[in-house]
Amino acid sequence: MAIVESILDIPVQDPPEEFSSADLSWIKLSTPERHDDVALIPYERVEAFIIGECSNVECPTQFHIERVRKRSMGSLKEYKDDAYLESRQYWCSFGPENYGEDGDILPSRRYRINTRNRAARPQSMRGCTCNFTVKRLYARPSLALLIYHERRHVNKSGFVCHGPLDRDAIGPGAKKIPYICNKIQQQTMAMIYLGIPEENVLEKHIEGIQRYCGSNATVNKFASQNVHRLGMIIKRSTHELDLDDQASIRMWVERNKKLIFIYQESSETDSFILGIQTEWQLQQMIRFGHRSLIAADSTFGIKRLKYPLCTLLAFDSRQHALPVAWVITRSFAKADLSKWMKSLLDRALSVEPGWKISGFLIDDAAAEIDPIRDIFRCPVLFSLWRVRRSWLRNIVKKCSRIEIQREIFKRLGTIVYGIWGGINTHSALEELTQDFVDQTAFMEYFKGRWIPKLGMWLSTMKTLPLASQEASGAIEAYHVKLKEKLFDDSHLGALQRVDWLVHKLTADLHSSYLLDRVADESDSFQNVKEEYIASTSWHRALQIPDSAVTLDENDRLFAKVLSQKDGGNARTVWNPGTEFSFCDCAWSMQGNLCKHVIKVNMVCESKQGYKPSMSFQSFNEILMNLWKKPMDDSVALDQSMAWTNQMLDQVQKLVELNGSKEIGTLVNNLPIKWVLKKNRTHVGKPSSAPALLPSCPSGTRNAAARKKNRKRRRLSRLRW
């Protein structure tokens, strides 16, 4: 193996398709501190390398991220060739040692302890020391330095500890018992929770563990026993750990500390707060929430549940709302909101430093905005889905005639759109109550519930940016699914127990979304994947062709949407082109945002004479407020222009970053950041200096640089 002393002497390798360490030529990098096996590859090929390493025939495994370190570009004034912009340490999932719940190291053993509550399974963590580091170089961000600290899958004694070559595995009968990773275990439990037949669960369970253990009768036997055992555990489990609900939830928290990011018991001075986030939810929040949006489905079950539920949602790869955390509390004070938001953010930052969201969506005009801005440091957006759903549900429920229903809904939409049109809200509401005075049931509801606080809602809609229909539809789809899971008739007697709510969230609902993501990413559950894709009205609307929509070109009062299943049937959408369109389909009659309304609005966007969406009007209003100033040649105009150019520059950089395939090109085009005059000679890429000395060999230059550094250190000591 060749030995070099500088990263500049290491060639860049780029094997085709997926590749592993066996496909690379490794070089020994010699530094004063250590000697490591290294290789240099394009940064964009790191994922292909990790996939190839996981597919090792002799030791199949998965690698998890053990440690992450990051720096921002321009943060270093002086740096070495091997300085990193981002450094990630990957460790084999079969190691290192087996740690118990309290952090004590459990000794490796060949026998099974026959206790009621066993510690973590010794056979699942074999003490494997295989690990490597991926450094994205600070001087050359388009390249990644692979540093393999231990390439063999062995334990501290030097013996192979997992895979087909493992002759004497650590753990109770580990040679016979197949390894079941956490991912397979979660997938199997999710299928059992959802009521999938045991034979189907066993089939998928065996497919997962055969990747690690191969196919043989022993694997099938132990897999069958494991599935049956998990099924019995789930069947016999109960949410009532104690007759007293408060004591029961306290016991659950003690047993599931890893799932809790905040817990505060109710007292005379403190309100009850319980924040739940599983390990899988944390991974999804970091993956889909970084530089993206987080939404809140707030105050769910305020009338039925003992404590209302708030769900934080991230938008996954299909822009579906994915629950990434649950908060059970009755308090909406700033102090309590700040507590659980800070705890949640700290948990994400402990795993992924630098994690940051781009925006936070709220659905309640009474929600406190200051804690969100102070903690997450991002813009706050407002979603109309809750007010739209509440109005439509009560209109359908309390008004019998469909003509009255669609006219009231249209008039309410006109009032909301009037926040930018200069409509007198008080006069419009007075006219509404006079025209529909005979609709007693709805008017009593509207006057008592909405008129006292309608000004607050309209003010929030005008002040905050408005979320799109796609985002509103995704949040509403989660809300509907949550309601179906919780408000089952067989559980109505348990609604006032917190332990029952926690069980339903962490078992049924969590399992449902976990299986949805597994099905979408692995193509292993086609029926589940199809239902998951079509779970939002936005995606169902995309399946309707434009030719199926017929608009009323004369008065623009309605639109017809031809059914794709029954060609002779058509749905009528009244007041097309607005968020307050009214459809006669069954889904819309339940107050939901249906696919027909969304599809008609998509078609109306390209037609003249129809209003733009409220989210676009909100966006346009924000831009106009930045640009439009009454006095010319004023400082206010200069400030407005500066804000507009700053936002435009950020948008252009984001577009350029998303459209570029080579990050190095963008880095080279960045402007030089000047520092103090005395330090300017030390700023810049160290690789540019040797280019001025072509006559000096590389080894001579490096030796001279080290000698010069030693001389400077000696002089600094003498000054003291």
Long-range contacts (C-beta under 8 A, 24 or more apart in sequence): 1-26, 1-27, 1-28, 1-37, 2-27, 2-28, 3-27, 3-28, 3-29, 3-30, 4-28, 4-29, 4-30, 5-29, 5-30, 5-31, 5-699, 5-702, 6-81, 6-698, 6-702, 7-38, 7-40, 7-81, 7-82, 7-137, 7-145, 8-81, 8-687, 8-690, 8-698, 9-698, 10-38, 10-39, 10-40, 10-145, 11-40, 12-40, 12-41, 12-42, 12-143, 13-39, 13-40, 13-41, 14-41, 14-42, 14-45, 17-48, 18-48, 18-51, 18-52, 18-55, 19-45, 19-48, 19-49, 19-52, 20-49, 20-52, 20-53, 20-55, 20-56, 21-49, 21-52, 21-53, 21-146, 21-148, 21-151, 23-52, 24-146, 26-148, 29-82, 29-147, 31-82, 36-147, 36-148, 36-149, 37-147, 37-148, 37-151, 38-145, 38-146, 38-147, 38-148, 39-145, 39-146, 40-143, 40-144, 40-145, 40-146, 41-143, 41-144, 41-146, 42-142, 42-143, 42-144, 43-136, 43-141, 43-142, 43-143, 43-144, 43-663, 44-142, 44-661, 44-663, 45-144, 46-134, 46-144, 49-146, 50-90, 56-153, 56-163, 58-153, 58-163, 58-164, 58-165, 59-130, 59-153, 59-160, 59-162, 59-163, 59-165, 60-163, 60-211, 60-212, 61-92, 61-93, 61-94, 61-128, 61-130, 61-153, 61-162, 61-163, 61-212, 62-92, 62-93, 62-181, 62-183, 63-90, 63-91, 63-92, 63-93, 64-90, 64-91, 64-93, 65-89, 65-90, 66-90, 66-91, 66-131, 68-351, 68-352, 68-353, 69-353, 70-353, 70-354, 71-138, 73-138, 73-141, 73-667, 73-670, 74-673, 76-138, 77-675, 77-679, 77-682, 77-683, 78-682, 78-683, 79-138, 79-139, 79-686, 80-686, 81-137, 81-139, 81-686, 81-687, 82-135, 82-137, 82-145, 83-137, 83-138, 83-139, 84-135, 84-136, 84-137, 84-138, 84-145, 85-136, 85-137, 85-138, 85-141, 86-135, 86-136, 87-133, 87-134, 87-135, 87-136, 88-133, 88-134, 89-131, 89-132, 89-133, 90-131, 90-132, 90-133, 90-134, 91-130, 91-131, 92-128, 92-129, 92-130, 92-131, 92-153, 93-181, 94-124, 94-125, 94-126, 94-127, 94-128, 94-153, 94-161, 94-162, 94-179, 95-125, 95-126, 95-127, 95-128, 95-129, 95-130, 95-131, 95-155, 95-161, 96-125, 96-127, 96-128, 96-129, 97-125, 97-127, 98-122, 98-124, 98-125, 98-127, 99-125, 101-257, 108-170, 108-171, 109-171, 109-172, 110-171, 110-172, 110-173, 111-172, 112-172, 112-173, 121-171, 122-170, 122-171, 122-172, 122-174, 123-169, 123-170, 123-171, 123-172, 123-173, 123-174, 123-177, 123-179, 124-179, 124-180, 124-181, 124-182, 126-155, 126-161, 126-162, 126-166, 126-169, 126-170, 126-171, 126-174, 127-155, 127-156, 127-161, 127-170, 128-153, 128-154, 128-155, 128-161, 128-162, 129-154, 129-155, 129-156, 130-154, 139-685, 139-686, 139-687, 140-664, 140-687, 141-663, 141-664, 141-667, 142-662, 142-663, 142-664, 142-667, 143-664, 162-212, 163-212, 164-214, 176-218, 176-222, 177-222, 178-209, 178-212, 178-213, 178-218, 178-219, 178-222, 178-223, 179-209, 179-212, 179-213, 180-208, 180-209, 180-226, 181-208, 181-212, 182-279, 183-208, 184-208, 184-209, 186-280, 186-514, 187-514, 187-515, 187-518, 188-226, 188-227, 188-230, 189-230, 189-234, 189-511, 190-510, 190-511, 190-512, 190-514, 190-515, 190-518, 191-511, 191-515, 192-227, 192-230, 192-231, 192-234, 193-234, 193-507, 193-508, 193-511, 194-508, 194-511, 194-512, 194-515, 198-227, 198-228, 198-231, 201-227, 201-231, 202-227, 204-524, 204-525, 207-524, 234-507, 239-494, 239-497, 239-499, 239-500, 239-502, 239-503, 240-497, 240-499, 240-500, 241-499, 245-306, 245-496, 245-497, 245-498, 245-499, 246-498, 248-497, 248-498, 248-499, 249-274, 249-498, 249-499, 249-502, 252-499, 252-502, 259-506, 261-325, 261-340, 261-343, 261-344, 261-347, 262-327, 262-339, 262-340, 262-343, 262-344, 264-339, 271-329, 271-330, 271-331, 271-333, 271-336, 272-307, 272-328, 272-329, 272-330, 272-331, 273-327, 273-328, 273-329, 273-331, 273-336, 273-339, 273-340, 274-307, 274-327, 274-328, 274-329, 274-498, 274-502, 275-325, 275-326, 275-327, 275-328, 275-340, 275-343, 275-344, 276-325, 276-326, 276-327, 276-328, 276-502, 276-505, 276-506, 277-324, 277-325, 277-326, 277-344, 277-347, 278-506, 278-510, 280-510, 280-514, 281-323, 281-324, 281-325, 281-510, 282-324, 282-347, 282-348, 282-351, 284-314, 284-316, 284-322, 284-324, 284-517, 285-312, 285-314, 285-324, 285-325, 285-348, 286-348, 286-351, 286-352, 286-355, 288-314, 288-315, 288-316, 288-317, 288-322, 288-324, 289-314, 289-324, 289-348, 289-355, 289-357, 290-352, 290-355, 290-356, 290-357, 291-356, 291-357, 291-358, 292-357, 292-358, 293-357, 293-358, 293-359, 293-360, 293-361, 293-381, 293-471, 294-324, 294-357, 294-359, 294-360, 294-361, 294-376, 295-321, 295-360, 295-361, 295-362, 295-363, 295-383, 295-467, 295-471, 295-474, 295-475, 296-360, 296-361, 296-362, 296-363, 296-367, 297-321, 297-363, 297-475, 297-478, 297-479, 297-482, 298-362, 298-363, 298-364, 298-367, 299-332, 299-364, 300-479, 300-482, 300-483, 301-486, 301-495, 304-487, 304-495, 305-495, 305-496, 305-501, 306-495, 306-496, 306-497, 306-498, 306-501, 307-498, 307-501, 309-501, 309-505, 311-478, 311-482, 312-344, 313-474, 313-475, 313-478, 315-471, 315-474, 316-517, 317-520, 318-520, 318-533, 318-539, 319-470, 319-471, 319-474, 319-536, 319-538, 320-474, 320-477, 320-516, 320-532, 320-535, 320-536, 321-474, 321-475, 321-477, 321-478, 322-478, 322-513, 322-517, 323-478, 323-509, 323-510, 323-513, 326-505, 328-498, 328-501, 328-502, 332-366, 332-367, 332-368, 333-368, 334-368, 334-370, 334-371, 337-368, 337-371, 338-371, 338-374, 338-375, 341-371, 341-372, 341-375, 341-376, 342-375, 345-375, 345-376, 361-467, 361-471, 361-475, 362-464, 363-475, 365-453, 365-456, 365-457, 365-459, 365-460, 365-461, 366-453, 366-456, 369-464, 379-465, 380-464, 381-464, 381-465, 381-466, 381-467, 382-460, 382-461, 382-464, 382-465, 382-466, 382-467, 383-466, 383-467, 383-471, 383-472, 383-475, 384-416, 384-461, 384-466, 384-467, 384-472, 384-579, 384-614, 385-472, 385-473, 385-475, 385-476, 385-479, 385-593, 387-457, 388-472, 388-579, 388-580, 388-593, 389-476, 389-591, 389-592, 389-593, 390-591, 391-450, 392-582, 392-588, 392-591, 393-590, 393-591, 394-442, 394-445, 394-446, 395-442, 396-589, 396-590, 396-591, 398-439, 398-441, 398-442, 398-445, 399-439, 399-441, 399-442, 402-584, 404-436, 404-439, 405-582, 406-574, 406-575, 406-582, 408-432, 408-436, 408-439, 408-442, 409-575, 409-580, 409-582, 410-574, 410-575, 410-580, 410-582, 411-435, 412-580, 413-575, 413-578, 413-579, 413-580, 415-458, 416-458, 416-461, 416-579, 416-580, 416-614, 417-578, 417-611, 417-614, 417-617, 419-458, 419-461, 419-462, 420-462, 420-617, 420-621, 425-454, 425-455, 425-458, 429-454, 461-614, 461-618, 462-621, 464-618, 465-615, 465-618, 465-619, 465-622, 466-614, 466-615, 466-617, 466-618, 467-615, 468-613, 468-615, 469-538, 469-579, 469-593, 469-598, 469-601, 469-613, 469-615, 470-536, 470-538, 472-593, 473-536, 473-537, 473-538, 473-593, 473-598, 474-536, 474-538, 476-537, 476-592, 476-593, 477-535, 477-536, 477-537, 480-592, 481-509, 481-512, 481-535, 482-509, 485-509, 485-512, 537-587, 537-592, 537-593, 537-594, 537-595, 537-597, 537-598, 538-595, 538-598, 540-595, 541-595, 541-596, 541-598, 541-599, 541-602, 544-595, 544-596, 544-599, 546-603, 548-599, 549-599, 549-600, 549-603, 551-576, 551-600, 551-603, 551-604, 551-607, 552-576, 556-609, 556-610, 559-600, 559-603, 559-604, 561-596, 561-599, 561-600, 571-596, 573-597, 573-600, 576-600, 576-601, 576-604, 576-610, 577-601, 577-604, 577-607, 577-610, 577-611, 578-611, 578-613, 578-614, 579-613, 579-614
